[in-house]
Amino acid sequence: MSTSPPPGEPGQDTASPELLYALFPPVTESPATDGPASPRRRNRRLWNLPSVPILAALIVVVFMSGVVVAVDQNGPVKAVAGAAPAAAAELASDETVEDLPVPSTTPTTAAPVPAAPAPRTKPAPPPANERAKSPIVKIGEIRIPKIGLVHPIYEGVTLTVVDKGPGHWPGSAVPGQLGNAVFAGHRVTHSHPFRNVDKLAAGDEIIFVMPDGTYTYKMTKQEIVKPTDVWIVNPTPTATLTLFACHPPGSAAKRIVIRGDFVGKS
């Protein structure tokens, strides 16, 4: 049995380096006795529970944290809080922050590109020699259901060409093209394709079958002009048709002119 006084009793040296050992002595297993444990032994067992030293350590940590927080509130914490607005003010004064572009939600429509103007046709002058030999070039076919006409058409208006069939005035519009498509033909000689054009009325169809499609015109008017009225071949701003032949039948005194407007391609 130890002769040292128990911790806290008179005569104990509290400055001894063995104070922690005295407060928390190691547990020594002793043989079980039948008698009740003394109060001093029960207290020693309580301190030996694992949770008690941990709880004591937590209390010390909480206590010390309160001290640190109290110190920080009077110094560095306030300094950091004051530094944030200052840093923001410095950024606002020294640097310019550019906003990212916001994409527009308004749909935009590109301005329509104006269509290129249609090329203007330029009919050739009347042939200086109407009997000059010219190549015979077939370019298509003319059909006029009202008078039962179905006939090949050729390029040129010299008699060499027109004797074969209706001839296209060089430089004038071709069927379906913007401008005035002009054709000349006989009424009483050779195959006399235009013999009955005087029987056409407004609305009658005049059809051209060409290599690139079928073009339909509708007759609009009939007129009688002089042989010198070559203005009948002048270009027009829209797709139009002019057929002309000698008038009256068997005479070259005048010209009969049939006009038509383009109505579609098929």
Contacts in CASP RR format, 6 or more apart in sequence:
PFRMAT RR
TARGET T0000
AUTHOR 0000-0000-0000
METHOD contacts of the structure
MODEL  1
MSTSPPPGEPGQDTASPELLYALFPPVTESPATDGPASPRRRNRRLWNLP
SVPILAALIVVVFMSGVVVAVDQNGPVKAVAGAAPAAAAELASDETVEDL
PVPSTTPTTAAPVPAAPAPRTKPAPPPANERAKSPIVKIGEIRIPKIGLV
HPIYEGVTLTVVDKGPGHWPGSAVPGQLGNAVFAGHRVTHSHPFRNVDKL
AAGDEIIFVMPDGTYTYKMTKQEIVKPTDVWIVNPTPTATLTLFACHPPG
SAAKRIVIRGDFVGKS
4 12 0 8 1.000
5 11 0 8 1.000
5 12 0 8 1.000
6 12 0 8 1.000
6 40 0 8 1.000
7 22 0 8 1.000
7 23 0 8 1.000
8 14 0 8 1.000
12 22 0 8 1.000
16 22 0 8 1.000
24 47 0 8 1.000
24 53 0 8 1.000
25 44 0 8 1.000
27 44 0 8 1.000
27 45 0 8 1.000
27 48 0 8 1.000
37 45 0 8 1.000
46 52 0 8 1.000
47 53 0 8 1.000
91 97 0 8 1.000
118 177 0 8 1.000
118 178 0 8 1.000
118 179 0 8 1.000
120 179 0 8 1.000
120 235 0 8 1.000
121 171 0 8 1.000
121 172 0 8 1.000
121 173 0 8 1.000
121 177 0 8 1.000
121 178 0 8 1.000
121 179 0 8 1.000
121 180 0 8 1.000
121 235 0 8 1.000
122 171 0 8 1.000
122 235 0 8 1.000
123 169 0 8 1.000
123 170 0 8 1.000
123 171 0 8 1.000
123 172 0 8 1.000
123 180 0 8 1.000
123 182 0 8 1.000
123 233 0 8 1.000
123 234 0 8 1.000
123 235 0 8 1.000
124 169 0 8 1.000
124 170 0 8 1.000
124 171 0 8 1.000
126 157 0 8 1.000
126 230 0 8 1.000
127 157 0 8 1.000
127 158 0 8 1.000
129 158 0 8 1.000
130 158 0 8 1.000
130 159 0 8 1.000
131 158 0 8 1.000
131 159 0 8 1.000
131 160 0 8 1.000
132 158 0 8 1.000
132 160 0 8 1.000
133 158 0 8 1.000
133 160 0 8 1.000
134 156 0 8 1.000
134 158 0 8 1.000
134 160 0 8 1.000
134 161 0 8 1.000
136 154 0 8 1.000
136 160 0 8 1.000
136 161 0 8 1.000
136 164 0 8 1.000
137 154 0 8 1.000
137 155 0 8 1.000
138 152 0 8 1.000
138 153 0 8 1.000
138 154 0 8 1.000
139 153 0 8 1.000
139 154 0 8 1.000
139 155 0 8 1.000
139 168 0 8 1.000
139 174 0 8 1.000
139 210 0 8 1.000
139 211 0 8 1.000
140 152 0 8 1.000
140 153 0 8 1.000
140 208 0 8 1.000
140 209 0 8 1.000
140 210 0 8 1.000
140 211 0 8 1.000
141 150 0 8 1.000
141 151 0 8 1.000
141 152 0 8 1.000
141 153 0 8 1.000
141 208 0 8 1.000
141 209 0 8 1.000
142 149 0 8 1.000
142 150 0 8 1.000
142 151 0 8 1.000
142 152 0 8 1.000
142 153 0 8 1.000
142 166 0 8 1.000
142 183 0 8 1.000
142 193 0 8 1.000
142 206 0 8 1.000
142 207 0 8 1.000
142 208 0 8 1.000
142 209 0 8 1.000
143 149 0 8 1.000
143 150 0 8 1.000
143 206 0 8 1.000
143 207 0 8 1.000
143 208 0 8 1.000
143 209 0 8 1.000
144 197 0 8 1.000
144 200 0 8 1.000
144 204 0 8 1.000
144 205 0 8 1.000
144 206 0 8 1.000
144 207 0 8 1.000
145 204 0 8 1.000
145 205 0 8 1.000
145 207 0 8 1.000
146 199 0 8 1.000
146 200 0 8 1.000
146 201 0 8 1.000
146 204 0 8 1.000
146 205 0 8 1.000
147 195 0 8 1.000
147 196 0 8 1.000
147 197 0 8 1.000
147 199 0 8 1.000
147 200 0 8 1.000
149 193 0 8 1.000
149 196 0 8 1.000
151 165 0 8 1.000
151 166 0 8 1.000
151 191 0 8 1.000
151 193 0 8 1.000
152 164 0 8 1.000
152 165 0 8 1.000
153 165 0 8 1.000
153 166 0 8 1.000
153 167 0 8 1.000
153 168 0 8 1.000
153 183 0 8 1.000
153 208 0 8 1.000
154 161 0 8 1.000
154 164 0 8 1.000
154 165 0 8 1.000
154 166 0 8 1.000
154 167 0 8 1.000
154 168 0 8 1.000
155 161 0 8 1.000
155 167 0 8 1.000
155 168 0 8 1.000
155 170 0 8 1.000
156 162 0 8 1.000
156 167 0 8 1.000
156 168 0 8 1.000
156 169 0 8 1.000
156 170 0 8 1.000
157 167 0 8 1.000
157 168 0 8 1.000
157 169 0 8 1.000
157 170 0 8 1.000
157 184 0 8 1.000
161 167 0 8 1.000
162 184 0 8 1.000
162 185 0 8 1.000
162 186 0 8 1.000
163 186 0 8 1.000
163 189 0 8 1.000
163 190 0 8 1.000
164 190 0 8 1.000
164 191 0 8 1.000
165 185 0 8 1.000
165 186 0 8 1.000
165 190 0 8 1.000
165 191 0 8 1.000
165 193 0 8 1.000
166 183 0 8 1.000
166 184 0 8 1.000
166 185 0 8 1.000
166 193 0 8 1.000
166 194 0 8 1.000
166 243 0 8 1.000
167 183 0 8 1.000
167 184 0 8 1.000
167 185 0 8 1.000
168 174 0 8 1.000
168 181 0 8 1.000
168 182 0 8 1.000
168 183 0 8 1.000
169 182 0 8 1.000
169 183 0 8 1.000
169 184 0 8 1.000
169 233 0 8 1.000
172 179 0 8 1.000
172 180 0 8 1.000
172 181 0 8 1.000
172 182 0 8 1.000
172 233 0 8 1.000
172 235 0 8 1.000
173 179 0 8 1.000
173 180 0 8 1.000
173 181 0 8 1.000
173 182 0 8 1.000
173 235 0 8 1.000
173 239 0 8 1.000
173 240 0 8 1.000
174 181 0 8 1.000
174 210 0 8 1.000
175 181 0 8 1.000
175 208 0 8 1.000
175 210 0 8 1.000
175 215 0 8 1.000
175 217 0 8 1.000
175 241 0 8 1.000
176 208 0 8 1.000
176 215 0 8 1.000
176 239 0 8 1.000
176 262 0 8 1.000
176 264 0 8 1.000
176 265 0 8 1.000
177 239 0 8 1.000
178 237 0 8 1.000
178 238 0 8 1.000
178 239 0 8 1.000
179 235 0 8 1.000
179 236 0 8 1.000
179 237 0 8 1.000
179 238 0 8 1.000
179 239 0 8 1.000
179 240 0 8 1.000
180 233 0 8 1.000
180 234 0 8 1.000
180 235 0 8 1.000
180 236 0 8 1.000
180 240 0 8 1.000
180 241 0 8 1.000
180 242 0 8 1.000
181 208 0 8 1.000
181 239 0 8 1.000
181 240 0 8 1.000
181 241 0 8 1.000
181 242 0 8 1.000
182 232 0 8 1.000
182 233 0 8 1.000
182 242 0 8 1.000
182 244 0 8 1.000
183 241 0 8 1.000
183 242 0 8 1.000
183 243 0 8 1.000
183 244 0 8 1.000
184 243 0 8 1.000
184 244 0 8 1.000
184 245 0 8 1.000
185 193 0 8 1.000
185 194 0 8 1.000
185 243 0 8 1.000
185 244 0 8 1.000
185 245 0 8 1.000
186 192 0 8 1.000
186 193 0 8 1.000
186 194 0 8 1.000
186 245 0 8 1.000
186 246 0 8 1.000
187 194 0 8 1.000
187 195 0 8 1.000
187 197 0 8 1.000
187 245 0 8 1.000
187 246 0 8 1.000
187 247 0 8 1.000
187 249 0 8 1.000
187 250 0 8 1.000
187 256 0 8 1.000
188 195 0 8 1.000
188 246 0 8 1.000
188 249 0 8 1.000
188 250 0 8 1.000
194 243 0 8 1.000
194 245 0 8 1.000
194 256 0 8 1.000
195 249 0 8 1.000
197 243 0 8 1.000
197 245 0 8 1.000
197 256 0 8 1.000
197 258 0 8 1.000
198 222 0 8 1.000
198 247 0 8 1.000
198 256 0 8 1.000
200 206 0 8 1.000
200 219 0 8 1.000
200 222 0 8 1.000
200 258 0 8 1.000
201 219 0 8 1.000
202 218 0 8 1.000
202 219 0 8 1.000
202 220 0 8 1.000
202 221 0 8 1.000
203 218 0 8 1.000
203 219 0 8 1.000
203 220 0 8 1.000
204 218 0 8 1.000
204 219 0 8 1.000
205 216 0 8 1.000
205 217 0 8 1.000
205 218 0 8 1.000
205 219 0 8 1.000
206 216 0 8 1.000
206 217 0 8 1.000
206 218 0 8 1.000
206 219 0 8 1.000
206 241 0 8 1.000
206 243 0 8 1.000
206 258 0 8 1.000
206 260 0 8 1.000
207 214 0 8 1.000
207 215 0 8 1.000
207 216 0 8 1.000
207 217 0 8 1.000
208 214 0 8 1.000
208 215 0 8 1.000
208 216 0 8 1.000
208 217 0 8 1.000
213 265 0 8 1.000
213 266 0 8 1.000
214 265 0 8 1.000
214 266 0 8 1.000
215 262 0 8 1.000
215 264 0 8 1.000
215 265 0 8 1.000
216 262 0 8 1.000
216 263 0 8 1.000
216 264 0 8 1.000
216 265 0 8 1.000
216 266 0 8 1.000
217 240 0 8 1.000
217 241 0 8 1.000
217 260 0 8 1.000
217 261 0 8 1.000
217 262 0 8 1.000
217 263 0 8 1.000
218 260 0 8 1.000
218 261 0 8 1.000
218 263 0 8 1.000
219 258 0 8 1.000
219 259 0 8 1.000
219 260 0 8 1.000
220 259 0 8 1.000
220 260 0 8 1.000
220 261 0 8 1.000
221 259 0 8 1.000
221 260 0 8 1.000
222 256 0 8 1.000
222 257 0 8 1.000
222 258 0 8 1.000
222 259 0 8 1.000
223 256 0 8 1.000
223 257 0 8 1.000
223 259 0 8 1.000
224 247 0 8 1.000
224 254 0 8 1.000
224 255 0 8 1.000
224 256 0 8 1.000
224 257 0 8 1.000
225 232 0 8 1.000
225 244 0 8 1.000
225 254 0 8 1.000
225 255 0 8 1.000
225 257 0 8 1.000
226 254 0 8 1.000
226 255 0 8 1.000
227 252 0 8 1.000
227 253 0 8 1.000
227 254 0 8 1.000
227 255 0 8 1.000
229 255 0 8 1.000
232 242 0 8 1.000
232 244 0 8 1.000
232 255 0 8 1.000
232 257 0 8 1.000
233 242 0 8 1.000
238 261 0 8 1.000
238 262 0 8 1.000
239 261 0 8 1.000
239 262 0 8 1.000
240 259 0 8 1.000
240 260 0 8 1.000
240 261 0 8 1.000
240 262 0 8 1.000
241 258 0 8 1.000
241 259 0 8 1.000
241 260 0 8 1.000
241 261 0 8 1.000
241 262 0 8 1.000
242 257 0 8 1.000
242 258 0 8 1.000
242 259 0 8 1.000
242 260 0 8 1.000
243 257 0 8 1.000
243 258 0 8 1.000
244 255 0 8 1.000
244 256 0 8 1.000
244 257 0 8 1.000
244 258 0 8 1.000
245 255 0 8 1.000
245 256 0 8 1.000
246 252 0 8 1.000
246 253 0 8 1.000
246 254 0 8 1.000
246 255 0 8 1.000
246 256 0 8 1.000
247 253 0 8 1.000
247 254 0 8 1.000
247 255 0 8 1.000
247 256 0 8 1.000
248 254 0 8 1.000
END
